[in-house]
Amino acid sequence: MPGMSPPPPTRSESEYALPAPGTPRKAYSTDMTDEEWDVYQRFFPEHVGHPGLSAPTTSVRELLNAMRYRKRTSCQWRNLPNDVPKWDKVTRYFYKWRNEGRFEALRAYATAAAREAEGRSAHPTAASIDTQSVKTTSVGGPKGFDGAKKVKGRKRAIAVDALGLLLTVIVVVASVTEGKCGARLLRKLHAEHPTVSLVFADLGFRKDVVDEASAETGIAVELSSKPSGAPGFVPLKLRWKVERTYGWFTFFRVLSKDYDRTIASAQAWIDLTMADVALRRFAHAHAS
């Protein structure tokens, strides 16, 4: 009929066909670069399966790429793309490597490397801490209610350096107070980074338990707050760095909520996320 647009061109069956077996898949934006893989493989085995008994059928790099895909998209494990390793194998190695502490070790190494690439010592002397309460989902697992922020779920407490890179993290149920979170965080920070002697925090950490942890670890805690009556966002001494780090979390949908049944998995995703952030800083510093 006059005025009607022509029908769209038809597509041949070959355009819908799956690639032939053995054909390299198309890359996803979440796939690691060769430079990133050079760092990753320091902390992950050369191959998976049964060494000496059978040839490896799955690439370690592809397993990690599948985890990075889920980190960015937050898809269910079962809905991973068909051209990456099967979801049950990916989950099996995610839990195995989580329990072995490989994600945490990768993040710690990447943070130190990024600091040195930007002309800093690998060992920080100051940090900024804060907490974030996030909702959990119907998958179950430990959860609590944060009465101050009206959130039912879990609480993340992180310490970051002057670049905003993660130094340490704990995840607890949301009902745990900021004071108790701060005390646990200071002790863990001291154990992992004994060179840190000063921490910047907000007034929510002004509790006896924090004072006790500060005296125990030798880490001074400098408290600050937004000036009374000041409108909008007011950057405070180094404290804005930790707020920016929580902002980086929003680029990775797996951190938009806590989707995991276990606290260990929730923490592993934070470690893997911030390892990739640090690796990008490292690559950018080397390229400039």
Buried (B, 14 or more C-beta within 10 A) or exposed (E): EEEEEEEEEEEEEEEEEEEEEEEEEEEBEBBBEEEBBEBBEEBBBEEBEEEEEEEEEBEBBBBBBBBBBBBBBBBEBEEBEEBBBBBEBBBBBBBEBBEEEBBBBBBBBBBBBBBBBBEBEEEBEBBBBBBBBBBBEEEEBBBBEBEEEEBBBBBBBBBBBBBBBBBBBBBBBBBBBBBBBBBBBBBBBBEEBEEBBBBBBBEBBBBEBBBEBBEEBEBEBEBEEBEEEEEEEEEBEBBBBBBEBBEBBEEBBBBEBBBBBBBEBBBBBBBBBBBBBBBBBBBEBEEE
